[in-house]
Amino acid sequence: MKQGKLRFLSARILCVIIGLIVVIGILSLLLLFDSFKESSVNVVILAFCIGLTLLLCCFFWKMIVKPFNQMEKNLGLFLDGYTTSHLMGEDNIFYISPAYEGVITKIQYMLQSQELLNLNKRQAQYLALQNQINPHFLYNTLESIRSEALIAGLMDVADMTESLAAFFRYTISKVENLVSVEEELQNCMTYFKIQRYRFGDRLQLAIECDEEEKNEIYQCRIPKLTLQPILENSIIHGTECKLGTGHIRIRLEKTADCVLLWISDDGSGMDESKVAEINEKLQKSAGMISAKETESQGGIALVNVNNRIHLLFGEEYGLHVYSMPDVGTDVEIRLPAVYSEREYRQYSKKESCSFE
């Protein structure tokens, strides 16, 4: 946004100060040379000074006070977790000074999605190297338990252990950022199988997808652990507290350029204020929410899943929650239709450019 020096509030304040100096100077000269007794000239000069003062007051209010108040409001939004787009790029927002403009530009660069994603990747790689021996110990232990269960004829224990090992292999050892919808659904089925040993027939899961679109949807690439954490929340916070059978439904649809996923349950639901609170958190940008807010008793929180989608694809995608008390909860997931890592890289470059 290049509008000359007047786009800075400091320059506008300087203009007001110069204008006031001019008015005071004219009035001072008028008093000094009052001996001329040219009343008509004095009236004209006085009227000119009054008019100039009023213009300066209007200029001060419209070009300094209002932009400053708007900037204060947007800085408050930024502190609440909204993006830096609220601080720059709008015609009615002006910077205090060139140094302030540089600070905002730097913040925007640091918070762009690709930069955050690269930092997260490096941290994840470090943690993976630090703990790489732990998964092998876990899998070997689970396999030993499964072997002992088979020898003892405890088939349910053997099957549960096998499912748990498969779940951890997907969760821990699969390091890709994006997986196919089919892989994510398979992990959901593995997780659901483990939960069925706890809940039995009280828990029912259905997956719905148009047969004509099924193959195409199943090949779409989505962030790993997008569906399972939400399925976990539906079980723990929705159907666990419900009397009788709890039904959970995963529905998949595709539009021209998006994949829409819904996870619905007929559990206890939430009231309007709680739903509004969750959706407000989901609207905030990734990385601007404290770690305490990204945790919940149900496992990886909705906010965590939403933030990862924001980091990978941008803030026009993500989660939205609908719920009614004693009726159930629907979680909508909106993602771009991406079928390969190359498509994702092209998409992420485009998204990164939109931040510059």
C-alpha positions as CSV (number, residue, x, y, z in Angstrom):
1,M,0.0,0.0,0.0
2,K,2.0,3.0,-1.3
3,Q,0.2,6.3,-0.7
4,G,3.1,8.6,0.0
5,K,4.2,9.9,3.4
6,L,0.7,10.8,4.4
7,R,-0.1,7.1,4.9
8,F,1.8,7.4,8.2
9,L,0.0,8.8,11.2
10,S,3.3,10.5,12.3
11,A,3.3,12.6,9.0
12,R,-0.4,13.5,9.5
13,I,0.3,14.7,13.1
14,L,3.2,16.8,11.7
15,C,0.8,18.4,9.2
16,V,-1.6,19.3,12.0
17,I,1.2,20.8,14.1
18,I,2.4,22.9,11.1
19,G,-1.1,24.1,10.5
20,L,-1.5,25.1,14.1
21,I,1.8,26.9,14.0
22,V,0.6,28.8,10.9
23,V,-2.7,29.8,12.6
24,I,-0.8,30.9,15.8
25,G,1.7,32.9,13.6
26,I,-1.1,34.7,11.7
27,L,-2.9,35.6,14.9
28,S,0.3,36.8,16.5
29,L,1.0,39.0,13.5
30,L,-2.5,40.3,13.6
31,L,-2.0,41.3,17.3
32,L,1.4,42.9,16.5
33,F,0.1,45.0,13.6
34,D,-3.3,45.8,15.2
35,S,-2.3,49.4,14.9
36,F,-3.3,49.4,11.3
37,K,-6.9,49.5,12.4
38,E,-8.0,48.0,9.2
39,S,-11.0,46.3,10.7
40,S,-12.2,44.8,7.5
41,V,-8.8,43.2,6.9
42,N,-8.7,41.9,10.4
43,V,-12.1,40.3,10.1
44,V,-11.0,38.5,6.9
45,I,-7.8,37.3,8.5
46,L,-9.6,36.2,11.6
47,A,-12.3,34.3,9.6
48,F,-9.5,32.7,7.6
49,C,-7.8,31.5,10.9
50,I,-11.1,30.2,12.3
51,G,-11.8,28.3,9.0
52,L,-8.3,26.9,8.9
53,T,-8.6,25.8,12.6
54,L,-11.9,24.0,11.8
55,L,-10.3,22.3,8.8
56,L,-7.4,21.2,11.0
57,C,-9.9,19.8,13.6
58,C,-11.8,17.8,10.9
59,F,-8.5,16.6,9.4
60,F,-7.3,15.6,12.9
61,W,-10.5,13.6,13.6
62,K,-10.9,11.9,10.3
63,M,-7.2,11.3,9.3
64,I,-5.7,10.7,12.8
65,V,-8.1,9.8,15.5
66,K,-10.4,7.4,13.5
67,P,-7.5,5.5,11.9
68,F,-5.8,5.3,15.3
69,N,-8.9,3.9,16.9
70,Q,-9.3,1.4,14.1
71,M,-5.7,0.3,14.4
72,E,-6.2,-0.2,18.1
73,K,-9.2,-2.3,17.5
74,N,-7.4,-4.5,14.9
75,L,-4.4,-4.9,17.2
76,G,-6.8,-6.2,19.8
77,L,-8.1,-8.7,17.2
78,F,-4.5,-9.7,16.5
79,L,-3.9,-10.3,20.3
80,D,-7.0,-12.4,20.3
81,G,-5.6,-14.7,17.6
82,Y,-6.8,-13.3,14.3
83,T,-4.4,-12.9,11.4
84,T,-2.2,-10.0,10.4
85,S,-4.5,-9.3,7.4
86,H,-6.5,-7.3,9.9
87,L,-3.5,-5.0,10.4
88,M,-2.5,-4.3,6.8
89,G,-3.8,-4.2,3.3
90,E,-7.0,-2.2,4.2
91,D,-7.5,1.2,2.8
92,N,-8.7,2.7,6.1
93,I,-5.7,1.4,8.1
94,F,-2.6,3.5,8.3
95,Y,0.8,2.9,9.9
96,I,2.2,5.0,12.7
97,S,5.6,5.3,11.2
98,P,7.9,3.5,8.6
99,A,9.4,1.5,11.5
100,Y,5.9,0.3,12.5
101,E,5.3,-0.7,8.9
102,G,8.5,-2.7,8.9
103,V,7.5,-4.5,12.2
104,I,4.0,-5.5,10.8
105,T,5.6,-6.7,7.5
106,K,8.1,-8.8,9.5
107,I,5.3,-10.3,11.7
108,Q,3.3,-11.1,8.6
109,Y,6.3,-12.8,7.0
110,M,7.0,-14.8,10.2
111,L,3.4,-15.9,10.5
112,Q,2.9,-17.0,6.9
113,S,1.7,-20.6,6.7
114,Q,4.7,-22.1,4.8
115,E,7.1,-20.6,7.3
116,L,5.2,-22.1,10.3
117,L,4.8,-25.4,8.5
118,N,8.6,-25.6,7.9
119,L,9.3,-24.8,11.6
120,N,6.8,-27.5,12.7
121,K,8.4,-30.0,10.3
122,R,11.9,-29.4,11.8
123,Q,10.5,-29.8,15.3
124,A,8.7,-33.0,14.4
125,Q,11.8,-34.4,12.7
126,Y,13.9,-33.6,15.8
127,L,11.4,-35.3,18.1
128,A,11.2,-38.3,15.7
129,L,14.9,-38.8,15.8
130,Q,15.0,-38.3,19.6
131,N,12.3,-41.0,20.1
132,Q,12.9,-43.3,17.2
133,I,13.7,-46.4,19.3
134,N,10.4,-46.1,21.4
135,P,8.0,-47.3,18.6
136,H,10.1,-50.4,18.0
137,F,10.0,-51.3,21.7
138,L,6.2,-50.6,21.7
139,Y,5.5,-52.8,18.6
140,N,7.7,-55.6,19.9
141,T,5.9,-55.5,23.3
142,L,2.5,-55.6,21.7
143,E,3.5,-58.5,19.4
144,S,4.7,-60.4,22.5
145,I,1.4,-59.8,24.2
146,R,-0.5,-60.9,21.1
147,S,1.6,-64.1,20.8
148,E,1.0,-64.9,24.5
149,A,-2.7,-64.3,24.0
150,L,-2.9,-66.6,21.0
151,I,-1.0,-69.4,22.9
152,A,-3.5,-69.0,25.7
153,G,-6.5,-69.0,23.3
154,L,-7.5,-65.4,24.2
155,M,-8.5,-64.4,20.7
156,D,-10.2,-61.1,21.7
157,V,-7.1,-60.0,23.5
158,A,-4.9,-61.0,20.4
159,D,-7.2,-59.1,18.0
160,M,-7.3,-56.0,20.3
161,T,-3.5,-56.0,20.6
162,E,-3.1,-56.4,16.8
163,S,-5.5,-53.4,16.2
164,L,-3.7,-51.3,18.8
165,A,-0.3,-52.0,17.1
166,A,-1.8,-51.1,13.7
167,F,-3.2,-47.9,15.1
168,F,0.1,-46.9,16.6
169,R,2.0,-47.7,13.4
170,Y,-0.3,-45.3,11.5
171,T,-0.2,-42.6,14.3
172,I,3.5,-42.7,15.2
173,S,5.5,-44.3,12.4
174,K,3.7,-42.8,9.3
175,V,5.5,-39.5,9.0
176,E,3.8,-38.1,5.9
177,N,1.9,-34.8,6.3
178,L,-0.8,-35.9,3.8
179,V,-2.4,-39.3,3.5
180,S,-5.3,-40.6,1.4
181,V,-8.9,-40.4,2.6
182,E,-8.9,-44.2,2.4
183,E,-5.9,-44.6,4.7
184,E,-7.5,-42.1,7.2
185,L,-10.8,-44.0,7.1
186,Q,-8.9,-47.3,7.7
187,N,-7.3,-45.8,10.7
188,C,-10.7,-44.7,12.0
189,M,-12.0,-48.3,11.6
190,T,-9.0,-49.6,13.5
191,Y,-9.7,-47.1,16.3
192,F,-13.4,-47.9,16.3
193,K,-12.6,-51.6,16.5
194,I,-10.6,-51.0,19.6
195,Q,-13.4,-48.9,21.1
196,R,-15.9,-51.7,20.3
197,Y,-14.1,-54.0,22.8
198,R,-15.0,-51.4,25.5
199,F,-18.5,-50.4,24.4
200,G,-19.7,-53.5,22.6
201,D,-22.9,-53.1,20.6
202,R,-23.6,-49.8,22.3
203,L,-21.5,-48.2,19.6
204,Q,-22.3,-48.2,15.9
205,L,-20.4,-46.6,13.0
206,A,-21.5,-46.0,9.4
207,I,-19.5,-44.6,6.5
208,E,-21.5,-43.0,3.7
209,C,-20.2,-42.0,0.3
210,D,-21.7,-41.8,-3.2
211,E,-20.5,-44.9,-5.1
212,E,-19.8,-42.9,-8.2
213,E,-17.5,-40.5,-6.3
214,K,-16.1,-43.1,-3.9
215,N,-12.9,-43.9,-5.8
216,E,-12.1,-40.2,-6.5
217,I,-12.8,-39.1,-2.9
218,Y,-10.8,-42.0,-1.4
219,Q,-7.7,-40.9,-3.4
220,C,-7.8,-37.3,-2.1
221,R,-5.0,-36.3,0.1
222,I,-5.8,-34.9,3.6
223,P,-3.7,-34.2,6.7
224,K,-3.0,-37.3,8.7
225,L,-5.1,-37.7,11.8
226,T,-7.9,-35.4,10.5
227,L,-10.8,-37.8,11.1
228,Q,-9.8,-40.0,14.0
229,P,-9.4,-37.2,16.7
230,I,-12.9,-36.0,15.8
231,L,-14.3,-39.6,15.9
232,E,-12.7,-39.9,19.3
233,N,-14.4,-36.7,20.5
234,S,-17.7,-38.0,19.2
235,I,-17.3,-41.2,21.2
236,I,-15.9,-39.8,24.4
237,H,-17.9,-36.5,24.7
238,G,-21.0,-37.5,22.7
239,T,-22.1,-41.1,22.8
240,E,-20.3,-42.3,26.0
241,C,-22.7,-40.3,28.2
242,K,-25.8,-41.4,26.3
243,L,-28.1,-44.1,27.4
244,G,-28.6,-46.8,24.8
245,T,-26.9,-47.2,21.5
246,G,-24.8,-44.4,20.1
247,H,-24.7,-44.0,16.3
248,I,-21.8,-42.2,14.6
249,R,-21.8,-41.4,10.9
250,I,-18.9,-40.4,8.6
251,R,-20.2,-38.8,5.4
252,L,-18.0,-37.9,2.4
253,E,-18.8,-35.6,-0.5
254,K,-16.9,-33.8,-3.2
255,T,-17.6,-30.5,-5.0
256,A,-15.7,-29.1,-8.0
257,D,-12.7,-28.2,-6.0
258,C,-13.3,-29.2,-2.4
259,V,-13.8,-32.3,-0.3
260,L,-16.4,-32.1,2.4
261,L,-16.3,-34.5,5.4
262,W,-18.9,-34.8,8.1
263,I,-18.7,-36.7,11.4
264,S,-22.0,-36.8,13.1
265,D,-23.2,-38.4,16.4
266,D,-26.6,-38.6,18.2
267,G,-25.0,-38.1,21.6
268,S,-25.6,-35.5,24.3
269,G,-24.8,-32.5,22.1
270,M,-24.0,-29.0,23.3
271,D,-25.8,-25.8,24.0
272,E,-25.6,-22.7,21.7
273,S,-23.1,-20.8,23.8
274,K,-20.6,-23.8,23.9
275,V,-20.9,-24.2,20.1
276,A,-20.3,-20.5,19.6
277,E,-17.2,-20.6,21.8
278,I,-15.8,-23.6,19.9
279,N,-16.4,-22.0,16.5
280,E,-14.9,-18.8,17.6
281,K,-11.7,-20.7,18.5
282,L,-11.8,-22.4,15.1
283,Q,-11.9,-19.1,13.4
284,K,-8.6,-17.9,14.9
285,S,-5.4,-18.4,13.0
286,A,-3.0,-21.3,13.5
287,G,-0.3,-20.7,16.0
288,M,-2.2,-17.9,17.8
289,I,-3.9,-20.1,20.3
290,S,-2.2,-21.1,23.5
291,A,-1.2,-24.7,24.0
292,K,-3.8,-25.0,26.9
293,E,-6.6,-24.2,24.4
294,T,-5.5,-27.0,22.0
295,E,-5.9,-29.8,24.6
296,S,-9.0,-31.5,25.7
297,Q,-9.9,-34.6,27.7
298,G,-11.0,-36.3,24.5
299,G,-7.5,-36.4,23.0
300,I,-6.3,-34.2,20.2
301,A,-8.7,-31.3,20.1
302,L,-10.7,-29.9,17.3
303,V,-8.6,-26.8,17.4
304,N,-5.5,-28.8,16.8
305,V,-6.9,-30.4,13.7
306,N,-8.2,-27.1,12.5
307,N,-4.9,-25.4,13.0
308,R,-3.0,-28.0,11.0
309,I,-5.5,-27.6,8.1
310,H,-4.9,-23.8,8.3
311,L,-1.2,-24.3,8.1
312,L,-1.3,-26.7,5.2
313,F,-4.1,-25.1,3.1
314,G,-5.1,-21.7,4.4
315,E,-7.8,-20.3,6.6
316,E,-10.7,-20.7,4.1
317,Y,-10.6,-24.4,4.9
318,G,-11.1,-26.1,8.3
319,L,-13.8,-27.1,10.7
320,H,-17.2,-25.9,11.8
321,V,-19.3,-27.4,14.5
322,Y,-23.1,-27.7,14.6
323,S,-24.9,-29.1,17.7
324,M,-28.1,-29.2,19.7
325,P,-28.5,-30.5,23.3
326,D,-29.8,-34.1,23.5
327,V,-29.9,-34.2,19.6
328,G,-26.2,-34.6,18.7
329,T,-23.2,-32.9,17.1
330,D,-22.1,-32.5,13.5
331,V,-18.5,-31.5,12.7
332,E,-18.0,-30.3,9.1
333,I,-14.5,-30.5,7.6
334,R,-13.8,-28.5,4.4
335,L,-10.6,-29.3,2.5
336,P,-9.3,-28.6,-1.0
337,A,-9.4,-31.5,-3.5
338,V,-5.7,-32.5,-3.7
339,Y,-4.6,-35.8,-5.2
340,S,-0.8,-35.7,-5.1
341,E,2.2,-34.2,-3.2
342,R,3.0,-32.1,-6.4
343,E,-0.5,-30.6,-6.4
344,Y,-0.1,-29.8,-2.7
345,R,3.3,-28.1,-3.2
346,Q,1.8,-26.0,-6.0
347,Y,-1.1,-25.1,-3.8
348,S,1.1,-24.3,-0.8
349,K,3.3,-22.0,-2.9
350,K,0.2,-20.1,-4.0
351,E,-1.0,-19.9,-0.4
352,S,2.4,-18.6,0.7
353,C,2.3,-15.9,-2.0
354,S,-1.0,-14.7,-0.7
355,F,0.7,-13.7,2.5
356,E,3.3,-11.5,0.9
